[in-house]
């Protein structure tokens, strides 16, 4: 059917249906605004389709197989075999459930859904090109627009993403076979999560990183716990080396060439190489210049605390607006943008933004570290609880790591926390709430926690910071 060149209008136009865009669209519609959401690929964006959700599904599957095969010390003997096609099919079912839910929620809230690629034609108009032969295009005039086009992997020179041997994270998550050997370039959160997945599936994994440690964005004692566990899983690290290219190998596989700052070259054999060195904003083809929208030197759209761009009626949210590039931040920014458009007094407050890495063990943080608190002029007091002293961690057979709480010594206000250990991504919510609501160490420490649970470690860390810990030695 030929749609042809038609013209429509809307109060709020949202470009991109990822976790920022679809949330923004639903909230705008809930305010009674006529809202149109344009998506060129798949509802749910990278997060639901090619990132957070499929990766966590594979992490769960790989972890289950690994634990079942390594539980002899618990009297459990098993030799699990992983059917990668079956695991992938289950993962895809999870993704389909969630992305289908997004479409239904948008429709139920009255959001107009348009499939196609949107590009600004001028300050108040976008042109949407529909996919497929003869599908035509349409113009949509808008009062306000929200750009939520997300990000995409950064390609390294010497590693063309069109080469079959070179994987992006999306390629790795779509793999239907398990490679015997994998080189991961980049020891950030994406590289470390996928390195852990494939190591647990039986792949020989080598991680190449230019810096001198894994997860360089976190404190060294936090990263050390993850690195030690990764080595126990058989992952090899090559720090201080930058990957320069890949070559075909005489054995039928490939080899990845690296080089140190001093020019020393090394090669590492592999069947695939996963490049995970960061992400960049998706702005090509969006036509930002036609709307007069400015970007910074790295291509991110500059916004204020209300998510406004330099054009008052155009907003930007999520990865395309820069760090922190987290799905839950994108969703919150989407709500802020729509609330502002609806005339509500909303703004972003980044005091309590949790972040999590789903490695083994998990890492999660929120608020300030001890060093950051000192830089901000506080006199921080710190409390810790190691998971080896937790009854629940022992019964779960996951005792690596600790909970750390950072507070202001004078007032007791909780300023932040760092958790590395089992269920860290869940436990950090308690610390996040404490930071957000201005809770004190006494508030957290005197709150009755269920026993035996991992959450008791948060309570114990707060008590430790007050010199009142029962189950650990006080500092």
VEXDREN-2710 file (C-alpha; in Angstrom, 1 decimal):
% VEXDREN-2710
k/r/px/py/pz
1/UNK/0.0/0.0/0.0
2/UNK/1.3/3.4/-0.8
3/UNK/0.9/5.8/2.1
4/UNK/2.1/8.7/0.1
5/UNK/3.1/12.1/1.3
6/UNK/0.7/13.2/4.0
7/UNK/0.8/15.8/6.7
8/UNK/-0.4/15.5/10.3
9/UNK/0.1/17.4/13.5
10/UNK/0.7/16.6/17.2
11/UNK/1.3/18.4/20.5
12/UNK/4.3/16.2/21.5
13/UNK/6.5/14.3/19.0
14/UNK/8.9/11.8/20.5
15/UNK/11.7/10.4/18.3
16/UNK/12.8/6.9/19.5
17/UNK/10.9/4.3/21.5
18/UNK/13.6/3.2/23.9
19/UNK/13.2/3.3/27.7
20/UNK/13.4/7.1/27.5
21/UNK/11.2/7.7/24.5
22/UNK/8.3/5.4/25.3
23/UNK/8.1/6.5/28.9
24/UNK/8.2/10.1/27.9
25/UNK/5.4/9.5/25.3
26/UNK/3.2/7.7/27.9
27/UNK/3.6/10.4/30.5
28/UNK/2.9/13.1/28.0
29/UNK/-0.3/11.3/26.9
30/UNK/-1.3/10.9/30.5
31/UNK/-1.2/14.7/30.8
32/UNK/-3.8/14.8/28.0
33/UNK/-1.3/15.9/25.3
34/UNK/-1.7/14.6/21.8
35/UNK/1.4/12.5/21.5
36/UNK/3.1/10.8/18.6
37/UNK/6.0/8.3/19.0
38/UNK/8.2/7.5/16.0
39/UNK/10.4/4.4/16.0
40/UNK/12.5/3.3/13.1
41/UNK/13.5/-0.2/14.4
42/UNK/11.9/-1.9/17.4
43/UNK/9.8/-0.7/20.3
44/UNK/11.8/-0.8/23.5
45/UNK/15.0/0.4/21.8
46/UNK/18.5/-1.0/22.4
47/UNK/17.7/-1.7/26.1
48/UNK/14.9/-4.2/25.6
49/UNK/15.9/-5.6/22.2
50/UNK/19.7/-5.6/22.0
51/UNK/21.1/-4.6/25.4
52/UNK/19.9/-4.8/29.1
53/UNK/17.2/-7.4/28.8
54/UNK/18.8/-10.0/26.4
55/UNK/22.1/-9.7/28.2
56/UNK/20.5/-10.3/31.6
57/UNK/18.7/-13.3/30.1
58/UNK/22.0/-14.8/28.9
59/UNK/23.6/-13.9/32.2
60/UNK/20.9/-15.9/34.0
61/UNK/21.2/-18.8/31.7
62/UNK/24.9/-19.0/31.7
63/UNK/25.0/-18.6/35.5
64/UNK/22.5/-21.4/36.0
65/UNK/24.5/-23.8/33.8
66/UNK/27.8/-22.8/35.5
67/UNK/26.5/-23.2/39.1
68/UNK/24.8/-26.5/38.3
69/UNK/28.1/-27.8/37.0
70/UNK/30.2/-26.5/39.9
71/UNK/28.3/-27.5/43.0
72/UNK/30.1/-30.7/44.0
73/UNK/31.1/-29.1/47.3
74/UNK/27.3/-28.8/48.0
75/UNK/26.8/-32.5/47.2
76/UNK/25.3/-31.7/43.9
77/UNK/26.7/-33.5/40.8
78/UNK/25.7/-32.4/37.3
79/UNK/27.2/-32.0/33.9
80/UNK/24.8/-29.5/32.2
81/UNK/25.0/-29.0/28.4
82/UNK/23.9/-25.7/27.0
83/UNK/21.8/-25.6/23.8
84/UNK/22.6/-22.2/22.6
85/UNK/19.7/-22.1/20.2
86/UNK/17.4/-23.1/23.0
87/UNK/18.9/-20.5/25.4
88/UNK/18.6/-17.9/22.6
89/UNK/15.0/-18.8/22.0
90/UNK/14.1/-18.4/25.6
91/UNK/15.9/-15.0/25.6
92/UNK/14.0/-13.9/22.5
93/UNK/10.7/-14.9/24.2
94/UNK/11.6/-12.6/27.1
95/UNK/12.4/-9.8/24.8
96/UNK/9.2/-10.3/22.8
97/UNK/7.0/-10.2/25.9
98/UNK/8.5/-6.9/27.0
99/UNK/8.6/-5.2/23.7
100/UNK/5.0/-6.3/23.0
101/UNK/4.1/-4.9/26.3
102/UNK/5.6/-1.5/25.4
103/UNK/3.5/-1.3/22.3
104/UNK/0.3/-2.2/24.2
105/UNK/1.0/0.3/27.0
106/UNK/1.6/3.1/24.5
107/UNK/-1.7/2.3/22.6
108/UNK/-3.6/2.0/25.9
109/UNK/-2.4/5.4/27.0
110/UNK/-3.5/6.9/23.6
111/UNK/0.0/7.4/22.1
112/UNK/0.0/7.5/18.3
113/UNK/2.6/5.1/17.0
114/UNK/4.4/5.7/13.8
115/UNK/7.0/3.4/12.3
116/UNK/9.7/5.0/10.2
117/UNK/12.8/7.2/10.4
118/UNK/12.2/10.7/11.6
119/UNK/14.3/13.7/10.5
120/UNK/13.8/17.4/11.4
121/UNK/12.7/19.4/8.3
122/UNK/12.6/22.7/10.2
123/UNK/12.0/23.9/13.8
124/UNK/8.5/22.5/14.0
125/UNK/8.3/19.7/11.5
126/UNK/9.8/16.3/11.1
127/UNK/9.6/14.1/8.0
128/UNK/9.1/10.4/8.6
129/UNK/10.3/8.0/5.9
130/UNK/8.5/4.7/6.1
131/UNK/10.4/1.6/5.4
132/UNK/9.9/-0.7/2.4
133/UNK/9.2/0.0/-1.2
134/UNK/6.3/2.3/-1.9
135/UNK/5.6/3.0/1.8
136/UNK/6.2/6.8/1.2
137/UNK/6.7/9.4/3.9
138/UNK/4.8/11.8/6.0
139/UNK/5.3/15.2/7.6
140/UNK/4.4/15.8/11.2
141/UNK/4.1/19.3/12.7
142/UNK/4.7/19.5/16.4
143/UNK/4.5/21.9/19.3
144/UNK/7.2/20.2/21.3
145/UNK/9.6/17.4/20.4
146/UNK/11.6/15.0/22.5
147/UNK/14.7/13.5/20.9
148/UNK/15.4/10.0/22.3
149/UNK/17.5/8.4/19.6
150/UNK/19.9/6.6/22.0
151/UNK/23.5/5.5/21.3
152/UNK/25.4/2.9/19.3
153/UNK/28.8/1.1/19.7
154/UNK/32.0/2.8/18.9
155/UNK/33.9/1.2/16.1
156/UNK/37.7/0.8/16.5
157/UNK/40.1/1.3/13.6
158/UNK/41.0/-2.2/12.3
159/UNK/37.8/-3.8/13.5
160/UNK/35.1/-3.3/11.0
161/UNK/31.6/-4.1/12.4
162/UNK/30.6/-5.5/9.0
163/UNK/33.3/-8.3/9.3
164/UNK/31.8/-11.6/10.4
165/UNK/34.6/-12.2/12.9
166/UNK/34.0/-8.8/14.7
167/UNK/31.2/-8.7/17.2
168/UNK/29.4/-5.8/18.7
169/UNK/27.5/-6.5/21.9
170/UNK/24.4/-6.9/19.8
171/UNK/26.1/-9.6/17.7
172/UNK/27.3/-11.4/20.8
173/UNK/23.8/-11.4/22.3
174/UNK/22.4/-12.9/19.1
175/UNK/25.0/-15.6/18.8
176/UNK/23.5/-19.1/18.1
177/UNK/26.8/-20.9/18.8
178/UNK/29.3/-20.7/21.5
179/UNK/32.8/-19.8/20.2
180/UNK/35.7/-21.8/21.5
181/UNK/37.9/-18.7/21.9
182/UNK/36.8/-15.0/22.4
183/UNK/38.9/-11.9/22.7
184/UNK/37.0/-9.0/24.3
185/UNK/38.4/-5.6/23.6
186/UNK/37.5/-3.3/26.5
187/UNK/37.1/-4.1/30.2
188/UNK/34.2/-1.8/30.9
189/UNK/30.8/-3.0/32.0
190/UNK/29.7/-4.3/28.7
191/UNK/32.9/-6.1/28.0
192/UNK/33.0/-7.6/31.5
193/UNK/29.4/-8.8/31.5
194/UNK/29.8/-10.6/28.2
195/UNK/33.2/-11.9/29.1
196/UNK/31.6/-13.5/32.1
197/UNK/28.7/-15.0/30.1
198/UNK/30.9/-16.7/27.6
199/UNK/33.4/-17.9/30.2
200/UNK/30.6/-19.6/32.0
201/UNK/29.4/-21.1/28.7
202/UNK/32.8/-22.7/28.3
203/UNK/34.6/-20.2/26.0
204/UNK/38.3/-19.4/26.5
205/UNK/38.1/-15.6/27.1
206/UNK/40.9/-13.1/26.9
207/UNK/40.1/-9.5/27.8
208/UNK/42.3/-6.8/26.3
209/UNK/42.2/-3.4/28.0
210/UNK/44.3/-0.2/27.4
211/UNK/44.0/0.8/31.1
212/UNK/45.5/-1.1/34.0
213/UNK/42.4/-2.6/35.5
214/UNK/38.9/-3.8/34.8
215/UNK/35.8/-1.6/35.5
216/UNK/38.0/1.5/35.7
217/UNK/35.0/3.6/36.5
218/UNK/34.8/2.0/40.0
219/UNK/37.0/2.0/43.1
220/UNK/39.9/-0.3/42.9
221/UNK/38.8/-2.6/45.8
222/UNK/35.4/-3.0/44.1
223/UNK/37.0/-3.8/40.7
224/UNK/39.4/-6.2/42.4
225/UNK/36.6/-8.5/43.7
226/UNK/35.2/-8.8/40.1
227/UNK/38.6/-9.3/38.5
228/UNK/39.5/-12.0/41.0
229/UNK/36.3/-13.9/40.3
230/UNK/36.7/-13.5/36.6
231/UNK/40.2/-15.0/36.8
232/UNK/38.7/-17.9/38.8
233/UNK/36.3/-18.4/35.9
234/UNK/39.3/-18.7/33.6
235/UNK/39.2/-15.2/32.0
236/UNK/42.7/-13.9/31.2
237/UNK/43.4/-10.2/31.3
238/UNK/45.9/-8.3/29.2
239/UNK/46.1/-4.7/30.7
240/UNK/48.0/-1.8/29.2
241/UNK/47.4/-3.0/25.6
242/UNK/45.4/-1.4/22.9
243/UNK/43.9/-3.6/20.1
244/UNK/45.1/-2.4/16.7
245/UNK/43.6/-5.0/14.2
246/UNK/42.5/-8.5/13.6
247/UNK/44.1/-11.0/11.2
248/UNK/43.2/-14.4/9.8
249/UNK/45.2/-17.1/11.4
250/UNK/46.7/-20.2/9.8
251/UNK/44.7/-22.4/12.2
252/UNK/41.4/-21.3/10.7
253/UNK/40.6/-18.8/13.4
254/UNK/41.7/-15.2/13.8
255/UNK/44.3/-13.4/15.9
256/UNK/43.9/-10.0/17.5
257/UNK/47.0/-7.8/17.4
258/UNK/47.6/-5.5/20.4
259/UNK/50.3/-2.9/21.2
260/UNK/51.5/-1.3/24.4
261/UNK/52.4/2.4/24.7
262/UNK/56.0/1.3/24.3
263/UNK/55.2/-0.3/21.0
264/UNK/55.4/-3.9/22.1
265/UNK/53.1/-6.0/19.9
266/UNK/51.3/-9.2/21.0
267/UNK/48.7/-11.5/19.3
268/UNK/45.9/-13.4/20.9
269/UNK/44.1/-16.3/19.1
270/UNK/40.3/-16.2/18.8
271/UNK/37.3/-17.3/16.8
272/UNK/35.6/-14.0/17.4
273/UNK/36.6/-10.6/18.7
274/UNK/34.1/-8.5/20.7
275/UNK/34.7/-4.8/20.6
276/UNK/33.2/-3.1/23.6
277/UNK/35.0/0.3/24.0
278/UNK/32.1/2.6/24.6
279/UNK/29.1/4.1/22.8
280/UNK/28.4/7.2/20.9
281/UNK/25.2/9.2/20.4
282/UNK/22.9/8.4/17.4
283/UNK/22.3/11.7/15.6
284/UNK/23.1/10.9/12.0
285/UNK/20.0/11.4/9.9
286/UNK/18.0/13.1/12.6
287/UNK/18.5/16.5/11.0
288/UNK/19.4/18.3/14.2
289/UNK/20.8/21.2/12.1
290/UNK/17.5/21.8/10.5
291/UNK/15.9/22.5/13.9
292/UNK/18.9/24.5/15.1
293/UNK/19.8/22.0/17.9
294/UNK/23.3/22.2/19.1
295/UNK/25.6/19.3/20.2
296/UNK/28.9/19.3/22.2
297/UNK/32.3/18.3/20.9
298/UNK/31.5/14.6/21.3
299/UNK/28.2/14.8/19.4
300/UNK/25.9/14.7/22.5
301/UNK/22.9/17.0/22.5
302/UNK/23.4/19.6/25.2
303/UNK/20.5/20.0/27.7
304/UNK/19.7/21.8/30.9
305/UNK/18.3/20.3/34.1
306/UNK/14.8/20.3/32.5
307/UNK/16.1/18.4/29.5
308/UNK/15.6/21.4/27.2
309/UNK/18.0/21.8/24.3
310/UNK/19.1/25.2/23.1
311/UNK/15.7/25.3/21.4
312/UNK/13.1/25.8/24.2
313/UNK/10.4/23.6/22.5
314/UNK/12.8/20.7/21.8
315/UNK/14.0/18.3/24.5
316/UNK/16.6/15.5/24.5
317/UNK/16.8/12.5/26.8
318/UNK/18.7/9.3/27.3
319/UNK/22.0/8.4/25.8
320/UNK/21.8/11.0/23.1
321/UNK/21.9/13.6/25.9
322/UNK/25.1/12.2/27.4
323/UNK/26.2/10.6/30.7
324/UNK/25.1/8.8/32.7
325/UNK/24.0/6.5/29.8
326/UNK/21.7/4.3/31.8
327/UNK/18.2/3.1/30.8
328/UNK/16.6/4.1/34.2
329/UNK/18.1/7.6/33.8
330/UNK/16.6/7.8/30.3
331/UNK/13.2/6.9/31.7
332/UNK/13.4/9.5/34.4
333/UNK/14.6/12.1/32.0
334/UNK/11.7/11.3/29.8
335/UNK/9.3/11.9/32.6
336/UNK/11.0/15.2/33.5
337/UNK/10.8/16.3/29.9
338/UNK/7.1/15.5/29.5
339/UNK/6.3/17.0/32.9
340/UNK/8.0/20.2/31.9
341/UNK/6.1/20.3/28.6
342/UNK/2.9/19.8/30.5
343/UNK/3.7/22.8/32.7
344/UNK/4.7/20.9/35.8
345/UNK/7.7/22.1/38.0
346/UNK/9.9/19.1/37.1
347/UNK/13.7/19.0/36.9
348/UNK/16.5/16.4/37.0
349/UNK/18.2/15.7/40.4
350/UNK/21.2/13.5/39.9
351/UNK/22.1/13.1/43.6
352/UNK/20.8/9.5/43.8
353/UNK/21.4/7.8/40.5
354/UNK/22.2/4.1/41.0
355/UNK/24.3/2.2/38.5
356/UNK/24.8/-1.6/38.3
357/UNK/27.1/-4.0/36.5
358/UNK/25.8/-7.5/36.2
359/UNK/29.1/-9.3/36.4
360/UNK/29.9/-12.1/38.9
361/UNK/29.6/-10.8/41.5
362/UNK/27.5/-7.8/40.7
363/UNK/28.6/-4.2/41.3
364/UNK/26.2/-1.4/42.2
365/UNK/26.8/2.1/43.3
366/UNK/24.9/5.3/44.2
367/UNK/25.8/8.8/45.4
368/UNK/29.3/9.6/46.6
369/UNK/32.3/7.5/47.3
370/UNK/34.5/8.4/50.3
371/UNK/36.9/10.3/48.1
372/UNK/34.1/12.2/46.4
373/UNK/32.6/13.1/49.7
374/UNK/35.9/14.5/50.9
375/UNK/36.2/16.6/47.7
376/UNK/32.7/18.0/48.4
377/UNK/33.9/19.2/51.8
378/UNK/32.3/16.5/54.0
379/UNK/34.1/14.6/56.7
380/UNK/32.9/11.2/55.6
381/UNK/32.5/8.2/57.9
382/UNK/32.4/4.8/56.2
383/UNK/30.9/1.5/57.3
384/UNK/31.3/-1.9/55.7
385/UNK/29.9/-5.4/55.9
386/UNK/31.6/-8.3/54.1
387/UNK/29.3/-10.9/52.6
388/UNK/31.4/-13.6/54.2
389/UNK/29.9/-12.6/57.5
390/UNK/26.3/-12.8/56.1
391/UNK/24.3/-15.9/57.0
392/UNK/22.2/-15.5/53.8
393/UNK/25.3/-15.1/51.6
394/UNK/26.8/-18.2/53.1
395/UNK/23.6/-20.2/52.5
396/UNK/23.4/-18.9/48.9
397/UNK/27.1/-19.9/48.4
398/UNK/28.0/-16.4/47.3
399/UNK/30.2/-14.7/49.8
400/UNK/32.5/-12.5/47.6
401/UNK/32.3/-8.8/48.2
402/UNK/31.0/-6.3/50.6
403/UNK/28.5/-3.5/51.3
404/UNK/29.9/0.0/52.0
405/UNK/28.0/3.0/53.2
406/UNK/29.4/6.5/53.1
407/UNK/27.9/9.2/55.4
408/UNK/28.6/12.6/56.7
409/UNK/30.2/12.1/60.2
410/UNK/28.6/15.3/61.6
411/UNK/25.0/14.8/60.6
412/UNK/25.0/11.0/59.8
413/UNK/23.3/11.7/56.5
414/UNK/23.9/8.9/54.0
415/UNK/25.8/10.2/51.0
416/UNK/26.3/7.1/49.0
417/UNK/27.2/3.4/48.9
418/UNK/29.1/0.9/46.9
419/UNK/28.1/-2.8/46.8
420/UNK/30.0/-5.6/45.2
421/UNK/28.5/-9.0/45.8
422/UNK/25.3/-11.1/45.3
423/UNK/22.2/-9.2/44.3
424/UNK/24.1/-5.9/44.5
425/UNK/21.8/-4.5/41.8
426/UNK/18.8/-5.1/44.0
427/UNK/20.4/-4.1/47.3
428/UNK/21.5/-0.7/46.1
429/UNK/17.9/0.4/46.0
430/UNK/17.9/0.7/49.8
431/UNK/20.9/2.9/49.8
432/UNK/19.5/5.0/46.9
433/UNK/16.3/5.6/48.9
434/UNK/18.4/6.6/51.9
435/UNK/20.3/9.1/49.8
436/UNK/17.2/10.5/48.1
437/UNK/15.2/10.9/51.2
438/UNK/18.0/12.3/53.4
439/UNK/18.1/9.3/55.7
440/UNK/20.8/9.0/58.3
441/UNK/23.0/6.0/59.4
442/UNK/20.7/5.7/62.4
443/UNK/17.6/5.5/60.2
444/UNK/19.1/2.6/58.1
445/UNK/20.8/0.8/61.1
446/UNK/17.7/0.9/63.3
447/UNK/15.4/-0.3/60.6
448/UNK/14.4/-3.9/61.3
449/UNK/15.5/-6.1/58.4
450/UNK/14.3/-9.6/57.6
451/UNK/16.5/-12.4/58.7
452/UNK/18.2/-14.1/57.0
453/UNK/18.6/-11.8/54.0
454/UNK/21.3/-10.1/52.1
455/UNK/19.7/-6.8/52.9
456/UNK/20.9/-7.2/56.5
457/UNK/24.3/-6.4/55.2
458/UNK/23.2/-2.9/54.4
459/UNK/21.9/-2.5/58.0
460/UNK/25.1/-3.9/59.4
461/UNK/27.2/-1.5/57.3
462/UNK/25.3/1.4/58.7
463/UNK/25.8/0.1/62.2
464/UNK/29.5/-0.4/61.4
465/UNK/29.8/3.2/60.4
466/UNK/28.4/4.2/63.8
467/UNK/30.7/1.8/65.7
468/UNK/27.8/-0.3/66.7
469/UNK/28.1/-3.4/64.5
470/UNK/27.2/-6.7/66.1
471/UNK/28.3/-9.2/63.5
472/UNK/31.6/-7.6/62.4
473/UNK/34.4/-5.9/64.2
474/UNK/33.8/-2.1/64.4
475/UNK/36.3/0.2/62.8
END
